[in-house]
Each structure stands twice: as C-alpha cells, then as structure tokens.
Amino acid sequence: MTDHDGAPCECGHDGSRLSRRSFLTGAAALGAGAAVASQGLATKYAFAADSYSGDVLIVLSLRGGVDGLNAIVPIAEPRYRALRPNVAIPESRLIPLDSTFGMHPALSPLEKYWRNGTFGAVHAVGMASPTRSHFAAMSELERAAPGTSLRTGWLDRLLGLRSAGSAYRGVQVGANRPPVSFGGPNTELSFLSVDSFTLSKSPTAADRNAWRTALMGMNSDAPALMAAPARMATRAVNTAAKLQREGYRARSGTAYPRTELGNAMKDVAHLVKAKVGLQVACVDFGDWDMHSGMGTVGSGWLRSHLSQLAKTLDAFATDLGPAMNKVTIITLSEFGRRVKENGSGGTDHGHGQAVLMLGGGVKGGRVHGRWPGLADADLVDGDLAGTTDYRNVLAELLEKRCGAGSLDSVFPGLTPERIGAFRLRS
C-alpha cells in the first residue's frame, strides 16, 4: 500500500493497517524520570495530596488517521461526493447537524448529546508543520512544541505546572507504555487495567507485602530520585488493590462494549468515581488507517469503528451521569485523510482532521472552526486545509475547563486563538 505520492506507507508489517501494536512499538519512550517496572505498570515518581479542582481531561487518541470527512460530513460541498463516488456517505443517510454538516449514522448514540449541547466538533484541524508520516505526525502532535528543541510531551509539561498531586493524577489506561505526551520528569502511571495492576510476581497478599517491604527496604537510604519511585509505586499499587477489592459496578443503564476501548473507558470511569485524584487520562483507540476496504455507510471498517467509538462514549457518559459536568473528552488523531478516494476503496494520508469533544463544559451542538471548503483552490496539495491549529483547541480547553493560567511552557511559541468551543468553568 502506498500514499498518493508513491511513498511507502509505514502503516504496519503488511503495509495495510496501522495496528495498535506497531504504533506503540514505534512511539518514543519516556525521556526523563526514574521508572519502576512491574506487570502492567510503568511509573515515574511523586505522590502527594491533590488540590486540583478543574475538569478531568480525557485524551482519546484515534491512532492511524481518522477520516473526519466521513465522520462529520460537509453536506453543503458537492465536490465531497464528486471526489468520493464510492466511499462518500449519502446525504439521505446522514444525521443532519446544520446547513453545512451531517454526522455519520454510526455516531447516532451521540446525537442526544449534540442536541443537549454537550457534544461538538472542530473541523479542519491541523498542525503548524503537517506531515503524512504516522510516527512523525503523532510524535509532533504529542510533543506539541514545533520549532523548538523540547523533547517532553505537552501533558507532562501541563502536569509540571501543578502541585505533585495523587499518583493517579496522570494515567494511560489500556496500554503499559505511556504516550509521548507524557514524556518528561513528572508523575504518570500506565497500566493495562485496574484489575491487572499489581506488582510483578505477587499473586497473593503475602507476596505483595513481601515485595513492598523489599522495595522500601532497598530504597530506605537511597537518594530521593531513586526512593521516590518506589514509594509512589507502592502507594499506587495499594490504591489499585483497594479498588480491586471493592470491585466496580457501572451506573444502571450503562452498556460498555466488550472491547479494549470499552474496558479502558470503564476503568477511567472507575478512577473518576473513586476520587483517586485523576486529572488526565489517556486512552488509545487505533486501527483508523483505512487505505483500503473502508466500507459503505451500512457496513464495513469505518462504520464498525465509529459505532464502537460512539457506543463507548455514550456508555461512559451514562455511567458518569452528573459527574460529566466536570469531565471533558477530546479526540486527537495525527492527521486526516485525502479528500479524493483512492482506487482501493479507501483514502490515503491527508492533513485537516475533525476533533470530537464531549462533556458538560463543551459548547456542543456546533461544528467549530473555520471551514476552508473543498474547491481545488482551497485544498492543500489535495488535502483539506488545517485552518485551526490543534493547540488552540487544547489551549482553550485547558484555560476554560482545567484552570490553566499561562500556557507558554505547555505550548511554547503559540499565541492562542480562542475558537469558542468550551464554556468557562465556574
């Protein structure tokens, strides 16, 4: 499989799909901070009282490059159908959003949130220096510091502005390797699931106690840089053990899909409702690199993925109930897809993407951002132009919902432009 310009696509071992495994293998490792490794656990140091009062931010990474044009569809653009004669979503099947856009019917579980104003989108989102390389684009997206030599991630820099907080203030759920956005010297955890989070080779309580004693003993006289990870790991595992003993029952009426994504988001809901000090949660949902076999409006790869996404977000919002007023979910993908379909029933790597947002602080029921159009003169080398820098979406979210002040160190060199996608938290 190749991109439109003939360059090989680094999408996975067979060149056809960018798998979650291949993406994680190719991602940059955390570059700073001591680590303690255990079964399903990668962690860095610090554990303290939590004083954070902003929204819980959930970053849902749709890895592989989502076709935003087939998710939030520009129904007012005749060229959309002309350039996609086989993969375009028929207007008659779309959920109408406004005079310009319609939503893929697979996203129908989210329609009620659109109508009540807690689900919205930003279209034509891009980055300062776009690239069609998966790994370069995702690394740049999660570093969020174009034109600088910074190698830390934007979420790690954000957490560095706050007091140390709980061991669970920043977590990656559903994977045992943290994302590039967590790279840096601050506190983050990464685990496959709450139920599997334990010290290695500790199947019984006696084993776990022995490991904890050994860890603390070995580090009792160690410098803080070495002792702190052991203390934090011990406390984090103690909290996980308590959560495991108590178990978790979702709110009545909640139906999480029995998938990796559904399981991860259920765990995030558990952490939110258990009040463990969660501030930021990262979850991956990959395999969006649909060069071929995208499918039709009624079946296939894209519909299946969008349906799973929508059902999971609906379940999460149902589970949290009123607590969603203090939670914001935002989706990020490394790039969008080309406007013109290819000859394999799919679309190749492009630029402009669609960002989805769900939460009580979202100004929903709207597609935000400046729509550039699909005329030849409006495209960038055949791609949807990125008219809204994704950092502007994040900056407004952090300012209005997460209590952030100056964001100079989080997004260096950015002069934020507000797009009006979020309500100011009272």
C-alpha positions as CSV (number, residue, x, y, z in Angstrom):
1,M,0.0,0.0,0.0
2,T,1.3,3.4,-0.9
3,D,0.4,7.0,-0.2
4,H,-0.8,9.2,-3.0
5,D,2.7,10.4,-3.8
6,G,4.0,6.8,-4.2
7,A,5.9,6.8,-0.9
8,P,5.6,3.6,1.1
9,C,3.2,3.8,4.0
10,E,4.7,2.8,7.3
11,C,1.3,1.6,8.5
12,G,2.3,-1.8,9.9
13,H,4.1,-5.0,9.0
14,D,1.8,-5.7,6.0
15,G,1.6,-2.0,4.9
16,S,-2.2,-2.1,5.0
17,R,-3.2,-1.1,8.5
18,L,-1.5,0.7,11.3
19,S,-2.0,-1.6,14.2
20,R,-2.0,-0.6,17.9
21,R,0.9,-2.8,18.4
22,S,3.0,-1.3,15.6
23,F,2.2,2.2,16.8
24,L,3.2,1.5,20.4
25,T,6.4,-0.1,19.2
26,G,7.3,2.9,17.1
27,A,6.4,5.5,19.7
28,A,9.2,7.4,21.5
29,A,9.9,6.2,25.0
30,L,9.6,8.5,28.1
31,G,12.8,10.5,28.2
32,A,13.1,11.6,31.8
33,G,12.3,10.5,35.3
34,A,13.2,7.3,37.1
35,A,10.9,4.3,36.5
36,V,9.7,1.3,38.3
37,A,8.6,-1.6,36.1
38,S,6.1,-4.2,37.1
39,Q,3.4,-6.3,35.4
40,G,1.2,-3.9,33.5
41,L,2.9,-0.9,35.2
42,A,5.3,1.8,34.1
43,T,5.5,4.7,36.5
44,K,7.5,7.8,37.5
45,Y,8.0,9.5,40.8
46,A,5.8,11.6,43.1
47,F,2.8,11.1,45.3
48,A,1.2,13.9,47.4
49,A,-2.1,15.4,48.4
50,D,-4.3,16.6,45.5
51,S,-5.5,20.2,45.3
52,Y,-6.6,20.2,41.6
53,S,-10.2,21.4,41.0
54,G,-10.5,21.6,37.3
55,D,-12.1,19.1,34.8
56,V,-10.8,15.6,34.4
57,L,-9.3,15.7,30.9
58,I,-9.6,12.5,28.9
59,V,-7.5,12.5,25.7
60,L,-8.7,9.7,23.4
61,S,-6.1,9.1,20.7
62,L,-7.6,7.8,17.5
63,R,-4.3,6.5,16.1
64,G,-3.9,5.9,12.4
65,G,-5.5,9.0,10.9
66,V,-9.3,9.3,11.1
67,D,-11.3,10.2,8.0
68,G,-13.0,13.2,9.5
69,L,-14.7,13.9,6.2
70,N,-16.7,10.7,6.5
71,A,-17.5,11.2,10.2
72,I,-18.5,14.9,10.2
73,V,-19.6,15.2,6.6
74,P,-19.7,18.5,4.6
75,I,-23.1,18.0,3.1
76,A,-23.0,21.5,1.5
77,E,-20.0,20.6,-0.6
78,P,-20.9,19.0,-4.0
79,R,-17.2,18.2,-4.5
80,Y,-17.3,15.9,-1.5
81,R,-19.5,13.4,-3.4
82,A,-17.7,14.1,-6.7
83,L,-14.3,13.2,-5.3
84,R,-15.6,10.2,-3.3
85,P,-18.0,8.5,-5.7
86,N,-17.7,5.1,-3.8
87,V,-17.0,6.0,-0.2
88,A,-19.0,9.2,0.3
89,I,-21.8,8.9,2.9
90,P,-25.2,9.6,1.1
91,E,-26.8,12.7,2.4
92,S,-30.1,10.8,2.9
93,R,-28.4,8.6,5.5
94,L,-26.7,11.3,7.5
95,I,-27.8,12.8,10.8
96,P,-28.3,16.4,9.9
97,L,-26.3,18.8,12.2
98,D,-26.7,22.1,10.4
99,S,-26.9,23.5,6.9
100,T,-23.2,22.6,6.3
101,F,-22.6,19.3,8.1
102,G,-24.1,16.0,8.8
103,M,-22.9,13.1,11.0
104,H,-22.2,9.5,10.0
105,P,-25.2,7.4,11.2
106,A,-22.9,5.1,13.1
107,L,-22.4,8.0,15.5
108,S,-26.1,8.1,16.3
109,P,-25.6,7.2,20.0
110,L,-24.0,10.7,20.4
111,E,-26.9,12.6,18.7
112,K,-28.7,13.2,22.0
113,Y,-25.5,14.9,23.4
114,W,-25.4,17.0,20.3
115,R,-29.0,18.1,20.9
116,N,-28.4,18.9,24.6
117,G,-25.3,20.8,23.8
118,T,-22.6,18.7,25.4
119,F,-21.2,17.1,22.2
120,G,-19.5,19.1,19.5
121,A,-16.7,19.1,16.9
122,V,-14.0,21.2,15.4
123,H,-13.3,20.6,11.8
124,A,-10.3,21.3,9.6
125,V,-7.9,21.0,12.5
126,G,-4.2,20.7,11.7
127,M,-0.7,21.4,12.9
128,A,1.9,24.0,12.1
129,S,4.1,21.7,10.1
130,P,1.9,18.9,8.7
131,T,3.4,15.6,7.6
132,R,1.9,12.4,6.3
133,S,4.2,10.1,8.3
134,H,2.3,8.4,11.1
135,F,5.1,8.3,13.6
136,A,6.4,11.8,12.8
137,A,2.9,13.3,12.9
138,M,1.9,11.6,16.2
139,S,5.2,12.4,17.8
140,E,4.9,16.1,16.8
141,L,1.2,16.1,17.9
142,E,2.0,14.7,21.4
143,R,5.2,16.9,21.8
144,A,3.2,20.0,20.7
145,A,6.3,22.2,20.6
146,P,7.1,22.8,16.9
147,G,10.1,24.8,16.1
148,T,11.8,24.1,19.5
149,S,14.2,21.5,20.8
150,L,11.9,20.4,23.6
151,R,11.5,16.6,23.8
152,T,9.0,16.5,26.6
153,G,5.3,15.9,26.0
154,W,2.6,18.6,26.4
155,L,0.7,16.7,29.1
156,D,3.8,16.2,31.1
157,R,4.6,19.9,30.9
158,L,1.0,20.7,31.9
159,L,1.2,18.5,35.0
160,G,4.5,20.1,35.8
161,L,2.7,23.4,36.3
162,R,0.7,21.9,39.2
163,S,1.5,20.6,42.6
164,A,2.5,17.0,42.8
165,G,-0.9,15.6,43.4
166,S,-2.0,12.0,43.5
167,A,-0.1,9.1,42.0
168,Y,-3.1,8.8,39.7
169,R,-3.2,12.3,38.5
170,G,-1.9,11.3,35.0
171,V,-2.7,7.8,33.7
172,Q,-2.6,5.9,30.5
173,V,-5.2,3.2,30.6
174,G,-5.3,0.1,28.4
175,A,-1.6,0.1,27.5
176,N,1.6,-0.5,29.5
177,R,3.6,2.1,27.6
178,P,2.9,5.8,28.2
179,P,2.4,8.1,25.2
180,V,4.9,10.7,24.0
181,S,2.6,13.4,25.5
182,F,3.6,12.0,29.0
183,G,7.3,12.1,28.3
184,G,9.2,14.1,30.9
185,P,10.1,14.4,34.6
186,N,6.6,14.4,36.1
187,T,4.2,11.8,37.6
188,E,2.4,9.4,35.3
189,L,1.1,5.9,35.5
190,S,0.5,3.4,32.7
191,F,-1.4,0.1,33.1
192,L,-3.4,-2.3,31.1
193,S,-6.3,-2.4,33.5
194,V,-7.3,-1.6,37.1
195,D,-7.8,-5.3,37.8
196,S,-4.4,-6.4,36.5
197,F,-2.5,-3.5,38.2
198,T,-0.2,-5.2,40.7
199,L,3.5,-5.7,41.5
200,S,5.2,-8.4,39.4
201,K,5.0,-12.0,40.7
202,S,2.7,-11.1,43.5
203,P,-0.4,-13.3,43.2
204,T,-1.2,-13.3,46.9
205,A,-1.4,-10.7,49.6
206,A,1.6,-12.2,51.4
207,D,3.6,-11.9,48.2
208,R,2.6,-8.3,47.7
209,N,3.5,-7.4,51.2
210,A,6.9,-9.1,50.8
211,W,7.6,-7.1,47.6
212,R,6.5,-3.8,49.2
213,T,8.8,-4.5,52.2
214,A,11.7,-5.4,49.9
215,L,11.2,-2.3,47.8
216,M,11.0,0.1,50.7
217,G,14.0,-1.6,52.4
218,M,16.2,-1.5,49.4
219,N,15.5,2.2,49.0
220,S,15.3,3.4,52.6
221,D,18.7,5.1,52.4
222,A,18.6,5.9,48.7
223,P,18.6,9.4,47.2
224,A,15.2,10.9,46.6
225,L,15.4,10.4,42.9
226,M,15.6,6.6,43.4
227,A,13.5,6.3,46.5
228,A,10.5,8.3,45.4
229,P,9.5,5.9,42.5
230,A,9.5,3.0,44.9
231,R,7.3,4.9,47.4
232,M,5.0,6.1,44.7
233,A,4.7,2.6,43.1
234,T,3.9,1.1,46.5
235,R,1.2,3.6,47.2
236,A,-0.2,3.3,43.7
237,V,-0.5,-0.5,43.9
238,N,-2.1,-0.2,47.4
239,T,-4.8,2.0,45.9
240,A,-5.3,-0.4,43.0
241,A,-5.6,-3.3,45.4
242,K,-8.3,-1.4,47.3
243,L,-10.2,-0.7,44.0
244,Q,-9.9,-4.4,43.1
245,R,-11.3,-5.5,46.5
246,E,-14.2,-3.1,46.2
247,G,-14.9,-4.0,42.6
248,Y,-16.8,-1.8,40.2
249,R,-20.5,-1.6,39.2
250,A,-21.4,0.8,36.4
251,R,-24.4,3.0,36.8
252,S,-27.8,1.4,35.9
253,G,-28.4,1.5,32.2
254,T,-24.8,1.6,31.2
255,A,-23.7,-0.8,28.4
256,Y,-19.9,-0.7,27.7
257,P,-18.9,-2.6,24.6
258,R,-16.8,-5.6,25.5
259,T,-13.8,-4.3,23.6
260,E,-10.3,-2.9,24.6
261,L,-11.7,0.6,24.2
262,G,-14.8,-0.2,26.3
263,N,-12.8,-1.8,29.0
264,A,-10.3,1.1,29.2
265,M,-13.0,3.7,29.4
266,K,-14.9,1.7,32.0
267,D,-11.6,1.8,34.1
268,V,-11.4,5.5,33.6
269,A,-14.9,5.9,34.9
270,H,-13.9,3.8,37.9
271,L,-11.0,6.1,38.6
272,V,-13.1,9.2,38.2
273,K,-15.9,8.0,40.6
274,A,-13.4,6.5,43.1
275,K,-11.9,10.0,43.5
276,V,-8.3,8.9,43.4
277,G,-7.1,12.3,42.2
278,L,-7.3,11.7,38.5
279,Q,-6.6,14.9,36.4
280,V,-5.6,13.5,33.0
281,A,-6.4,10.1,31.4
282,C,-5.1,8.9,28.0
283,V,-6.7,6.1,26.1
284,D,-5.8,4.7,22.7
285,F,-8.2,3.5,20.0
286,G,-6.2,2.6,16.9
287,D,-6.5,1.0,13.5
288,W,-8.0,4.0,11.7
289,D,-5.6,3.8,8.7
290,M,-8.2,2.9,6.1
291,H,-6.3,2.9,2.8
292,S,-8.5,0.1,1.5
293,G,-11.8,-1.5,2.3
294,M,-13.3,1.4,4.2
295,G,-16.7,0.0,3.6
296,T,-20.1,1.5,2.9
297,V,-22.4,3.6,5.0
298,G,-24.2,0.4,6.2
299,S,-21.3,-1.9,6.9
300,G,-17.5,-2.2,7.0
301,W,-14.4,-1.0,8.7
302,L,-15.2,2.7,9.2
303,R,-18.8,2.1,10.3
304,S,-17.6,-0.5,12.8
305,H,-15.0,1.8,14.3
306,L,-17.3,4.8,14.5
307,S,-20.0,2.7,16.1
308,Q,-17.7,1.3,18.7
309,L,-16.4,4.8,19.5
310,A,-20.0,6.2,19.8
311,K,-21.3,3.4,21.9
312,T,-18.3,3.6,24.2
313,L,-18.6,7.4,24.7
314,D,-22.4,7.0,25.3
315,A,-21.7,4.3,27.9
316,F,-19.1,6.4,29.6
317,A,-21.4,9.5,29.8
318,T,-24.3,7.4,31.0
319,D,-22.1,5.8,33.7
320,L,-20.8,9.1,35.0
321,G,-24.2,10.9,34.9
322,P,-24.0,14.3,36.5
323,A,-20.2,13.9,37.0
324,M,-19.8,14.5,33.3
325,N,-20.2,18.2,34.1
326,K,-16.6,18.0,35.4
327,V,-15.2,15.8,32.7
328,T,-14.1,16.7,29.2
329,I,-13.2,14.1,26.5
330,I,-11.4,15.2,23.4
331,T,-10.3,13.0,20.4
332,L,-7.0,13.6,18.6
333,S,-5.6,11.9,15.5
334,E,-2.3,12.5,13.9
335,F,-3.9,13.7,10.6
336,G,-6.9,13.4,8.5
337,R,-7.3,11.8,5.1
338,R,-7.1,13.0,1.5
339,V,-10.3,14.4,0.0
340,K,-10.2,12.2,-3.1
341,E,-10.7,8.5,-2.5
342,N,-8.1,6.1,-3.9
343,G,-8.5,3.1,-6.1
344,S,-8.7,0.6,-3.2
345,G,-12.0,1.7,-1.6
346,G,-10.2,3.9,0.9
347,T,-8.4,7.2,1.5
348,D,-4.8,8.0,1.9
349,H,-3.0,10.2,4.4
350,G,-4.0,13.8,4.4
351,H,-4.0,16.9,6.7
352,G,-7.1,18.5,8.1
353,Q,-8.9,16.4,10.7
354,A,-12.1,16.5,12.8
355,V,-11.8,16.7,16.5
356,L,-14.7,15.5,18.7
357,M,-15.5,16.8,22.2
358,L,-17.9,15.5,24.9
359,G,-18.5,16.9,28.3
360,G,-20.5,19.4,30.4
361,G,-18.2,22.2,29.5
362,V,-18.4,21.7,25.8
363,K,-20.3,24.2,23.7
364,G,-21.9,21.4,21.8
365,G,-24.4,21.3,19.0
366,R,-22.0,23.1,16.7
367,V,-19.1,22.4,14.4
368,H,-16.5,24.9,15.4
369,G,-13.6,26.3,13.4
370,R,-13.2,27.9,10.0
371,W,-14.4,25.6,7.2
372,P,-12.0,26.1,4.3
373,G,-14.0,24.4,1.5
374,L,-13.2,21.7,-0.9
375,A,-12.7,23.6,-4.1
376,D,-9.3,23.0,-5.8
377,A,-8.1,26.4,-4.8
378,D,-9.0,25.7,-1.1
379,L,-7.1,22.4,-0.8
380,V,-3.5,22.0,0.2
381,D,-1.9,19.5,-2.2
382,G,-5.2,17.7,-2.5
383,D,-5.9,17.7,1.3
384,L,-8.4,19.5,3.5
385,A,-6.6,22.6,4.8
386,G,-5.9,22.7,8.6
387,T,-7.3,26.1,9.4
388,T,-7.4,25.6,13.2
389,D,-4.2,24.7,15.0
390,Y,-5.0,21.8,17.3
391,R,-3.0,23.5,20.0
392,N,-5.6,26.3,20.0
393,V,-8.3,23.8,20.8
394,L,-6.3,22.3,23.6
395,A,-5.2,25.7,24.9
396,E,-8.8,26.9,25.2
397,L,-9.8,23.7,26.9
398,L,-7.0,24.0,29.4
399,E,-7.8,27.6,30.2
400,K,-11.5,27.4,30.5
401,R,-12.0,23.9,31.9
402,C,-8.8,22.9,33.6
403,G,-7.8,26.0,35.4
404,A,-4.6,26.6,33.5
405,G,-3.0,30.1,33.6
406,S,-0.2,30.9,31.3
407,L,0.4,28.2,28.7
408,D,3.7,29.5,27.5
409,S,5.6,26.4,28.7
410,V,2.9,23.9,27.7
411,F,2.6,25.2,24.1
412,P,5.8,27.3,23.5
413,G,5.6,29.9,20.8
414,L,1.8,29.7,20.5
415,T,-0.3,32.8,20.6
416,P,-3.7,31.2,21.5
417,E,-6.7,32.0,19.3
418,R,-10.0,31.1,21.0
419,I,-12.5,29.3,18.9
420,G,-15.4,29.4,21.4
421,A,-15.7,25.6,21.8
422,F,-15.8,25.5,25.6
423,R,-17.7,27.1,28.5
424,L,-15.8,28.9,31.3
425,R,-15.8,26.7,34.3
426,S,-17.5,28.5,37.3
